[in-house]
């Protein structure tokens, strides 16, 4: 299925290096980030999972769970984690989904339904499995980013996007371009000026349709 913003993610059965559970069970009532990878023991992916490991305190600060996915098996994941931890100097404490049958990648529309892994395959055979999904506590997709094989993911941007999602979640505001935590936010057009002042206090009317206010606490 094609997974679009505000769709509920399917409750997939997951096999991971930390046991078996369903995706909804893993998400629980937390924000959750799923990082997917086409193959274990690949250079860009090792640097990315290393970056995820180094940010453990930041995920915890945001009450956010992280889970990886790679198109290999549980034993490969366990061995790969040793490399990830050696490279990054940080413990890879998150689970990694073993998607060696491509079931999860296909269910989340990262690969076509007729995709298969040929003998002697390389990461290029599952290259589109390079996605970041962010799910809200109601198990809906809030953001997705898809990367090519040659471009390592920017985890400062993933954190920034997560902050923006958590700031605007269920609140009639949005964040402007290049927004960072603590900066002013945009008042939604669903509120008129009077309603906006009643809800947020002072507003700055830059254009009739562009009004900003301090980030709500």
VOMARVO-997330 format. One record per residue (C-alpha): z, y, x; residue number from 1. Coordinates in pm, 1 decimal. Each point is the difference from the previous one (the first is absolute). Layout:
BEGIN
RODREN, Z, Y, X, NUM
...
***
This chain:
BEGIN
RODREN, 0.0, 0.0, 0.0, 1
RODREN, -58.9, 357.9, 110.7, 2
RODREN, 340.4, 163.7, 41.5, 3
RODREN, 0.8, 366.8, -96.4, 4
RODREN, 263.3, 272.3, 6.9, 5
RODREN, 268.6, -60.8, -268.1, 6
RODREN, -102.5, -363.9, -48.8, 7
RODREN, 286.8, -248.8, 5.4, 8
RODREN, -48.4, -219.3, 305.9, 9
RODREN, -46.3, -368.3, -94.0, 10
RODREN, 308.7, -214.9, 48.8, 11
RODREN, -144.2, -215.9, 275.7, 12
RODREN, 170.4, -301.6, 154.6, 13
RODREN, 55.0, 74.7, 367.6, 14
RODREN, 50.1, -231.3, 296.3, 15
RODREN, 155.5, 189.7, 291.7, 16
RODREN, 170.7, -60.4, 331.5, 17
RODREN, 326.9, 82.8, -179.6, 18
RODREN, -42.0, -236.9, -293.6, 19
RODREN, -189.0, -17.1, -327.7, 20
RODREN, 41.0, 242.7, -290.9, 21
RODREN, -204.5, 198.7, -249.1, 22
RODREN, -123.5, 352.2, 71.0, 23
RODREN, 190.5, 144.0, -297.0, 24
RODREN, 314.3, -176.2, 118.9, 25
RODREN, -42.6, 156.3, 343.3, 26
RODREN, -59.3, 351.5, -138.5, 27
RODREN, 299.6, -20.8, -232.3, 28
RODREN, 92.1, 359.3, -82.4, 29
RODREN, -104.1, 146.1, 336.3, 30
RODREN, -292.8, 193.2, 136.3, 31
RODREN, -211.8, -246.9, 195.3, 32
RODREN, -275.1, 29.7, 259.5, 33
RODREN, -240.0, -286.1, 66.6, 34
RODREN, -199.5, 13.5, 325.3, 35
RODREN, -284.1, -249.1, 28.6, 36
RODREN, -177.1, -134.2, 307.6, 37
RODREN, -303.2, -227.2, 54.0, 38
RODREN, 143.3, -218.7, 275.6, 39
RODREN, 304.1, -63.5, 218.4, 40
RODREN, -7.5, 67.1, 376.0, 41
RODREN, -244.1, 290.0, -30.3, 42
RODREN, 50.6, 319.8, 203.1, 43
RODREN, -10.4, 280.3, -258.5, 44
RODREN, 208.5, -197.2, -249.7, 45
RODREN, 263.1, -74.9, 263.6, 46
RODREN, 42.4, 372.7, 69.8, 47
RODREN, 20.6, 67.5, -374.4, 48
RODREN, 264.7, -260.7, -73.3, 49
RODREN, 184.0, 129.0, 305.4, 50
RODREN, 0.3, 347.4, -154.8, 51
RODREN, 128.9, -144.2, -329.9, 52
RODREN, 281.1, -170.7, 191.4, 53
RODREN, 97.1, 320.2, 180.8, 54
RODREN, 29.6, 181.9, -334.9, 55
RODREN, 256.3, -239.9, -149.5, 56
RODREN, 261.5, 275.2, -32.9, 57
RODREN, -249.1, 229.6, -173.9, 58
RODREN, -91.4, -265.1, -258.5, 59
RODREN, 369.5, -64.2, -63.0, 60
RODREN, 70.4, 372.9, -35.2, 61
RODREN, -261.1, 11.5, -276.4, 62
RODREN, 128.0, -318.9, -171.7, 63
RODREN, -341.2, -152.7, 65.8, 64
RODREN, -85.7, -361.8, 73.4, 65
RODREN, -291.9, -91.4, 223.3, 66
RODREN, -195.9, -322.6, 2.5, 67
RODREN, -296.4, -97.9, 213.0, 68
RODREN, -295.2, -224.4, -71.0, 69
RODREN, -229.0, -174.2, 242.6, 70
RODREN, -270.7, -258.2, -49.2, 71
RODREN, 175.3, -270.9, 200.2, 72
RODREN, 283.3, -246.4, -55.9, 73
RODREN, 378.3, 16.1, 21.0, 74
RODREN, 27.3, -153.7, 346.7, 75
RODREN, -256.1, 243.6, 140.5, 76
RODREN, 197.0, 287.8, -154.9, 77
RODREN, 322.5, -114.1, 162.9, 78
RODREN, -165.7, -22.2, 340.9, 79
RODREN, -179.2, 333.0, -47.9, 80
RODREN, 328.0, 174.9, -79.6, 81
RODREN, 120.6, -81.2, 350.4, 82
RODREN, -297.1, 195.9, 136.5, 83
RODREN, 57.0, 285.3, -247.5, 84
RODREN, 364.8, 29.7, 101.2, 85
RODREN, -80.1, -23.9, 370.4, 86
RODREN, -261.9, 274.6, -28.8, 87
RODREN, 196.7, 235.9, -225.4, 88
RODREN, 352.9, -58.1, 123.1, 89
RODREN, 112.0, -27.4, -362.3, 90
RODREN, 88.6, -292.0, -224.7, 91
RODREN, -269.4, -93.4, -252.6, 92
RODREN, 246.2, -64.7, -280.6, 93
RODREN, -246.6, 11.3, -287.9, 94
RODREN, -172.0, -306.1, -148.1, 95
RODREN, -370.2, -67.6, 58.5, 96
RODREN, -198.5, -169.1, -273.9, 97
RODREN, -196.8, -304.8, 117.8, 98
RODREN, -334.5, 49.9, -174.5, 99
RODREN, -197.6, -268.9, 178.1, 100
RODREN, -159.4, -104.1, -333.1, 101
RODREN, -96.1, 365.0, -75.2, 102
RODREN, 163.1, -22.2, -344.8, 103
RODREN, 199.5, 322.3, 30.3, 104
RODREN, -281.1, 193.4, 169.3, 105
RODREN, -238.9, -95.0, -278.4, 106
RODREN, 252.8, 66.2, -277.1, 107
RODREN, 53.5, 352.9, 136.0, 108
RODREN, -377.0, 54.4, 36.7, 109
RODREN, 6.2, 25.8, 378.9, 110
RODREN, -262.9, -274.2, 25.1, 111
RODREN, -272.6, -116.4, -240.0, 112
RODREN, 65.1, -308.7, -209.1, 113
RODREN, -250.0, -207.5, 199.8, 114
RODREN, 148.0, 86.9, 341.1, 115
RODREN, 94.4, -290.8, 224.3, 116
RODREN, 118.1, -55.3, 356.8, 117
RODREN, -260.0, -175.9, 215.4, 118
RODREN, 88.0, -228.5, 288.1, 119
RODREN, 67.8, 197.4, 314.0, 120
RODREN, 43.5, 313.9, -203.1, 121
RODREN, 90.8, 340.3, 142.8, 122
RODREN, 172.9, 297.7, -160.2, 123
RODREN, -344.1, 131.5, -94.1, 124
RODREN, -29.0, -278.4, -259.2, 125
RODREN, 287.6, 156.3, -196.9, 126
RODREN, -45.4, 357.6, 120.4, 127
RODREN, 60.0, 176.1, -332.0, 128
RODREN, 356.7, -131.1, -6.6, 129
RODREN, 132.4, 324.2, 153.4, 130
RODREN, 170.3, 176.1, -287.1, 131
RODREN, 325.3, 186.4, -62.2, 132
RODREN, 134.9, -31.7, -354.5, 133
RODREN, 303.6, 194.9, -122.1, 134
RODREN, 165.7, -132.5, -316.5, 135
RODREN, 261.5, 186.2, -205.0, 136
RODREN, 311.6, -171.2, -138.0, 137
RODREN, -181.2, -62.5, -330.2, 138
RODREN, -240.2, -217.5, 202.8, 139
RODREN, -296.1, 233.3, -44.5, 140
RODREN, -243.4, 92.4, 273.9, 141
RODREN, 56.6, 361.4, 102.1, 142
RODREN, -221.6, 23.1, 309.5, 143
RODREN, -247.7, -202.7, 201.0, 144
RODREN, -169.4, 68.2, 333.1, 145
RODREN, -270.9, -219.7, 150.9, 146
RODREN, -76.3, 12.2, 371.9, 147
RODREN, -285.6, -136.3, 211.9, 148
RODREN, 63.9, -239.4, 286.6, 149
RODREN, -33.2, 268.7, 267.2, 150
RODREN, 252.6, 251.4, -135.3, 151
RODREN, 373.4, -58.1, 36.4, 152
RODREN, 210.6, 117.7, -291.0, 153
RODREN, 193.4, 327.9, 25.8, 154
RODREN, 355.5, -84.4, -103.8, 155
RODREN, 107.8, 362.6, 4.4, 156
RODREN, -248.1, 41.3, -286.1, 157
RODREN, 129.6, -310.3, -177.9, 158
RODREN, 352.8, 143.2, 16.5, 159
RODREN, -123.2, 342.8, -112.8, 160
RODREN, -183.0, -155.2, -295.2, 161
RODREN, 306.8, -204.9, -91.4, 162
RODREN, 215.2, 314.6, 7.7, 163
RODREN, -250.4, 178.3, -223.4, 164
RODREN, -10.4, -289.5, -245.7, 165
RODREN, 377.8, -21.4, -20.9, 166
RODREN, 29.3, 378.4, -39.1, 167
RODREN, -252.9, 22.7, -284.1, 168
RODREN, 80.7, -330.7, -174.7, 169
RODREN, 81.3, 66.6, -366.3, 170
RODREN, 13.7, 377.2, 58.3, 171
RODREN, -264.9, 257.5, -106.8, 172
RODREN, -83.1, 108.3, 353.4, 173
RODREN, -257.9, -83.8, 267.2, 174
RODREN, -19.1, 58.1, 373.9, 175
RODREN, -262.8, 219.5, 165.6, 176
RODREN, -221.6, -87.3, 293.3, 177
RODREN, 188.3, -81.9, 319.0, 178
RODREN, 336.0, 13.8, -181.6, 179
RODREN, 308.5, -102.5, 193.3, 180
RODREN, 350.7, -84.7, -121.7, 181
RODREN, 188.7, 318.0, -95.5, 182
RODREN, -304.5, 219.8, -57.9, 183
RODREN, -91.6, 161.5, -332.2, 184
RODREN, -164.3, -211.3, -268.7, 185
RODREN, -255.3, 74.0, -271.2, 186
RODREN, 104.7, 36.7, -364.0, 187
RODREN, -198.7, -225.7, -234.3, 188
RODREN, -239.8, 164.2, -245.2, 189
RODREN, 177.4, -185.4, -281.0, 190
RODREN, 270.6, 271.2, 18.0, 191
RODREN, -62.4, 362.9, -91.1, 192
RODREN, 164.2, 273.4, 207.4, 193
RODREN, 304.7, 24.9, -224.9, 194
RODREN, 54.5, -376.0, -0.9, 195
RODREN, -45.9, -11.7, 376.8, 196
RODREN, 262.7, 270.1, 58.1, 197
RODREN, 238.8, -173.0, -238.5, 198
RODREN, -38.2, -327.5, 188.6, 199
RODREN, -32.9, 114.1, 361.8, 200
RODREN, 125.0, 359.7, 15.2, 201
RODREN, -217.4, 235.3, 202.7, 202
RODREN, -371.4, -72.6, 15.5, 203
RODREN, -264.9, 164.6, 215.3, 204
RODREN, -321.5, 61.6, -197.0, 205
RODREN, -273.3, -1.3, 263.8, 206
RODREN, -279.2, -54.9, -255.0, 207
RODREN, 24.2, -52.7, -377.2, 208
RODREN, -40.2, -374.0, 63.6, 209
RODREN, 181.3, -18.6, 336.7, 210
RODREN, 374.8, 58.0, -20.3, 211
RODREN, 251.6, -114.6, 258.6, 212
RODREN, 375.0, -45.0, 4.4, 213
RODREN, 266.8, -128.8, 234.5, 214
RODREN, 12.3, -377.4, 39.8, 215
RODREN, 254.4, -132.7, -252.0, 216
RODREN, 308.0, -150.4, 159.6, 217
***
